[in-house]
Amino acid sequence: LHVGCGTSRLAEDMLHHFPRYQTITSVDSNEEDICFHHSLAAKTQTPVNDTHTHESPSPPHEHQQERRSEYRVVDLSITPGTLPPHFYDVVVDKGTLDCALCCDEFAPGLICEVHRTLKRGPQGGVLVLVTFHSVEYIVPLLRDCPGTDWKDIQVCVVQRCKDPPNGDPSQKEELDELKRSSVGPWSSGTFRPTSDYNSTVNVILLRTGGPSASASSTTPSLLDRELVAEHIRSSNDDWFQRQNPMVTPTRETDIRAAFTRACQKRTHDDANRERVDPTSPTVSLPLAECYQVLFNDEERSYLTLEFFTQDWEAFCRTDNETTGSASDTQSSRLEG
């Protein structure tokens, strides 16, 4: 099972390199991505399930020999029980959990469903997690998740080779040193990634079948979503506030001072143009100006103004739904 497949061709590569697997199911919440795979399969005449519904994949017949890939529209984060329990030998997550952890709503459901669908028994099932997160953050988050039965956890670091200018895979340049720092890029209170941040990824293998697992049990291993959500929040607070703070007290002081200067300058400029009362306690700054104040050059290289604006609009929509207010989510200004 490949969760959050997007337009990746990983399933076809796995069928090629791992002949023991007869069927590989790839799921994604984006129907356009699933349609892309069906369209590509039709052009290349690749064996593929041509259904892009939300139905559960059917377990293959024990004598079925056809090797194929299935692509289905499934959002594991919000549709529990869609896939069969204790069914998959391997679940591959290539960055999906990284994305889901950015939102409290999605990560708990994803973890619960992945754990539920993995096989139990003597060999168990294996979650292959490819992540940019630090091992010191992501391993405890999964290992200590309430109700899980991981019996074996292995970690390795994989190099991302530099693409050759002529496109010849045999000419890829190997990176000088294979390592990944345990210190997050936010450890200084600002985003300052180390040299290996963009050159390596962590691959974590977690096998089911710990002390709480029963090889003969046919009951799905259901996790309590609320307990998982609370565990994730606690883990995030510990990591991002205490161990690798995204905003240190010094950085917060600097940002507040920068906003004060920007507001004072805006008040002075507007007063000179007779557009505002200089004694008014409220100053409105353009969102683009706030973006410049909040982030340094390295941070802006990863989070563009376009993405920041999208995040701001999403925050406003969520805030409106929570408070019942009707503020303009498209506003390009921030009052303070």
C-alpha positions in Angstrom: 0.0 0.0 0.0 1.4 3.4 -1.0 -0.4 6.2 0.9 -0.5 9.7 -0.6 0.8 8.5 -3.9 0.2 11.8 -5.8 1.5 11.3 -9.3 4.5 9.2 -8.2 5.3 6.1 -10.3 6.6 4.3 -7.2 4.1 1.4 -7.5 5.4 0.5 -11.0 9.0 0.6 -9.7 8.1 -1.7 -6.8 6.4 -4.2 -9.1 9.5 -4.3 -11.1 12.0 -4.7 -8.2 9.9 -6.8 -5.8 8.4 -9.7 -7.7 6.9 -11.3 -4.5 4.2 -8.7 -4.5 1.3 -9.4 -6.8 -0.7 -6.2 -6.2 0.3 -2.8 -5.0 -2.5 -0.4 -4.1 -1.8 3.4 -4.2 -4.2 5.8 -2.7 -4.6 9.6 -2.6 -7.3 12.0 -1.7 -6.8 14.0 -4.9 -9.0 12.5 -7.7 -7.0 14.3 -10.4 -3.9 12.5 -9.4 -5.6 9.1 -9.5 -7.1 10.0 -13.0 -3.5 10.8 -14.1 -2.4 7.2 -13.3 -5.4 5.7 -15.1 -4.8 7.8 -18.1 -1.1 7.0 -18.2 -1.8 3.3 -17.7 -4.2 3.4 -20.7 -1.5 5.0 -22.9 1.2 2.5 -21.8 -1.2 -0.5 -21.5 0.0 -1.1 -18.0 -2.1 -3.5 -15.9 -4.0 -1.3 -13.5 -7.3 -1.2 -11.7 -9.3 1.3 -13.7 -11.7 2.3 -10.8 -11.2 5.6 -9.1 -14.0 5.3 -6.6 -13.9 5.3 -2.8 -14.6 1.6 -2.6 -12.3 -0.8 -0.7 -9.9 -2.8 -2.8 -10.8 -6.5 -2.9 -8.2 -9.0 -1.6 -6.8 -10.9 -4.6 -7.8 -14.6 -5.0 -5.1 -16.9 -3.6 -4.4 -18.3 -7.1 -4.4 -15.0 -8.9 -1.0 -14.5 -10.6 -1.6 -11.2 -12.5 0.7 -8.6 -11.1 -0.8 -5.1 -11.2 -1.1 -1.8 -9.5 -4.4 -0.3 -8.2 -5.1 3.4 -7.8 -7.9 4.6 -5.7 -9.3 7.8 -4.3 -9.1 7.4 -0.5 -8.4 10.0 2.2 -7.1 7.9 5.1 -7.1 10.9 7.4 -10.9 11.3 7.4 -12.4 8.1 6.1 -11.6 5.3 8.6 -12.3 1.7 7.6 -12.1 2.2 3.8 -9.3 -0.3 3.4 -9.3 -3.9 4.7 -7.8 -4.5 8.2 -4.6 -6.4 8.8 -4.2 -6.9 5.0 -1.0 -5.2 3.7 2.5 -6.6 4.1 4.0 -3.2 3.5 2.8 0.3 3.7 4.9 3.0 2.1 4.6 6.6 3.2 6.9 9.0 1.2 6.3 12.4 2.8 2.6 12.0 3.4 2.9 12.0 7.2 5.3 15.0 7.0 2.5 16.9 5.3 -0.2 15.6 7.6 1.7 16.7 10.7 1.3 20.3 9.6 -2.4 20.0 10.5 -4.0 18.7 13.7 -6.9 17.2 11.7 -5.1 14.9 9.4 -2.2 13.1 11.1 -4.2 11.2 13.8 -6.4 9.6 11.2 -3.5 8.7 8.9 -1.6 7.0 11.7 -4.7 5.1 12.9 -5.5 3.8 9.5 -2.0 2.8 8.5 -1.6 0.9 11.8 -5.0 -0.8 11.3 -4.3 -2.0 7.7 -0.9 -3.6 8.4 -0.7 -7.3 8.7 -0.3 -9.1 12.1 1.1 -12.5 12.8 4.7 -13.9 13.1 6.1 -11.6 10.4 3.8 -8.7 11.0 3.6 -5.8 8.5 6.1 -3.1 7.9 5.6 0.6 7.6 8.3 2.2 5.4 8.3 5.9 6.3 10.4 8.4 4.3 10.7 11.6 6.1 12.5 14.9 6.3 11.8 15.1 10.0 14.5 14.5 12.6 14.7 10.9 13.9 14.7 12.2 17.4 11.3 13.7 16.7 9.5 11.2 14.5 10.6 7.9 16.1 9.2 8.7 19.6 6.1 10.2 18.0 5.3 6.8 16.4 6.9 4.5 18.9 5.1 5.9 21.9 1.8 6.5 20.2 -1.0 5.0 22.4 -2.1 1.5 21.4 0.5 0.8 18.8 2.3 -2.5 18.7 5.6 -1.8 16.9 8.0 -4.6 17.8 11.0 -3.5 15.7 12.1 0.0 14.6 15.1 0.5 12.2 16.4 3.8 10.9 18.7 4.5 7.9 19.8 7.7 6.1 19.5 7.8 2.3 21.5 10.1 0.1 19.8 12.2 -2.5 22.2 12.1 -5.4 22.8 15.2 -7.5 21.2 14.9 -11.0 23.8 14.8 -13.8 23.7 17.6 -16.3 23.3 15.2 -19.3 20.5 13.2 -17.6 22.5 9.9 -17.6 21.6 8.1 -14.3 25.0 6.3 -14.3 26.8 9.6 -14.1 25.0 10.7 -10.9 27.4 12.4 -8.5 27.5 10.8 -5.0 27.4 13.2 -2.1 30.6 13.5 0.0 29.2 12.5 3.4 26.3 10.3 4.4 24.8 11.9 7.5 21.8 13.7 8.8 22.1 16.0 11.8 19.9 15.3 14.8 19.6 19.0 15.3 16.5 20.5 13.6 16.9 23.5 11.3 14.9 25.5 13.8 17.2 24.9 16.7 18.6 28.5 16.7 15.1 30.0 16.7 15.4 30.8 13.0 15.3 28.5 10.0 19.0 27.8 9.3 19.3 24.3 7.7 22.6 22.5 7.8 24.4 21.5 4.6 22.9 18.0 4.7 19.3 19.2 5.1 18.6 19.1 1.4 20.9 16.2 0.6 19.5 13.3 2.7 16.2 11.9 4.0 15.5 9.5 6.9 13.9 6.1 6.1 12.3 4.5 9.1 11.0 0.9 9.2 8.5 0.0 11.8 7.2 -3.6 12.1 3.9 -4.5 13.8 3.6 -7.3 16.3 4.7 -5.9 19.7 3.6 -7.0 23.1 0.0 -5.9 22.6 -0.3 -7.8 19.3 -1.9 -11.2 18.9 -0.9 -13.3 16.0 -4.2 -15.2 16.0 -6.4 -12.2 16.6 -8.8 -11.3 13.8 -10.0 -8.2 15.5 -8.7 -5.0 13.8 -6.1 -3.1 15.9 -8.1 0.1 16.3 -6.3 3.1 17.9 -8.2 5.7 19.8 -8.0 8.7 17.5 -8.4 11.2 20.3 -5.6 9.7 22.3 -3.4 9.7 19.2 -4.3 13.4 18.5 -3.4 14.3 22.1 -0.1 12.4 21.8 0.8 14.2 18.6 0.1 17.6 20.2 2.2 16.8 23.2 5.0 15.5 21.0 4.9 18.7 18.9 4.9 20.9 21.9 7.9 19.1 23.4 9.9 19.2 20.2 9.0 22.5 18.6 8.8 24.5 21.9 11.4 23.0 24.1 13.9 20.8 22.2 14.0 22.6 18.8 12.0 25.8 19.3 10.8 27.4 16.1 10.7 30.8 18.0 13.1 31.5 20.8 12.6 34.4 23.3 15.3 36.3 21.5 13.7 35.8 18.1 10.3 36.8 19.4 11.8 40.0 20.9 13.5 40.8 17.5 10.2 40.2 15.6 8.2 42.4 18.0 10.8 45.1 17.6 10.7 44.8 13.8 6.9 45.1 13.8 7.1 48.1 16.1 9.5 49.8 13.7 7.4 48.9 10.7 4.2 50.2 12.3 5.9 53.4 13.4 7.2 54.0 9.8 3.8 53.2 8.3 2.1 55.6 10.8 4.6 58.3 10.0 4.2 57.8 6.2 0.4 57.7 6.3 0.3 60.8 8.5 2.4 62.7 6.1 0.0 61.8 3.4 -2.9 62.8 5.7 -4.4 59.3 5.5 -4.3 58.4 9.2 -4.5 59.9 12.6 -0.9 59.6 14.0 -2.4 59.1 17.5 -4.5 56.1 16.5 -3.6 52.9 18.4 -4.3 50.6 15.4 -1.9 50.4 12.4 -2.7 48.3 9.3 0.3 46.7 7.5 0.2 45.1 4.1 0.5 41.3 4.4 3.6 41.4 2.1 5.3 43.7 4.5 4.4 41.4 7.4 6.0 38.6 5.5 9.2 40.5 5.2 9.3 41.2 8.9 8.5 37.7 10.0 11.0 35.7 8.0 14.7 35.9 7.2 16.2 35.3 3.8 16.6 31.5 4.2 13.1 31.1 5.5 11.7 33.1 2.6 13.6 30.8 0.2 11.5 27.9 1.4 8.2 29.7 2.1 7.4 32.0 -0.7 5.0 35.0 -0.4 2.5 33.0 -2.5 2.5 30.1 -0.1 2.4 32.4 3.0 -0.6 34.1 1.6 -2.4 30.8 1.0 -1.6 29.8 4.6 -2.9 33.1 5.9 -6.2 32.8 3.9 -6.6 29.2 5.2 -6.0 30.4 8.7 -8.6 33.1 8.3 -11.2 30.7 6.9 -10.6 28.3 9.9 -10.8 31.2 12.3 -14.0 32.4 10.8 -15.6 29.0 11.1 -14.5 28.7 14.7 -15.5 32.2 15.8 -18.5 32.7 13.5 -17.0 36.0 12.3 -17.1 37.1 8.7 -13.7 38.8 8.2 -12.3 39.0 4.7 -10.1 36.0 4.1 -8.6 37.7 1.0 -7.4 40.7 3.0 -3.9 41.7 2.1 -3.4 43.7 5.3 -2.9 42.8 8.9 -3.9 45.1 11.7 -2.0 45.3 15.0 
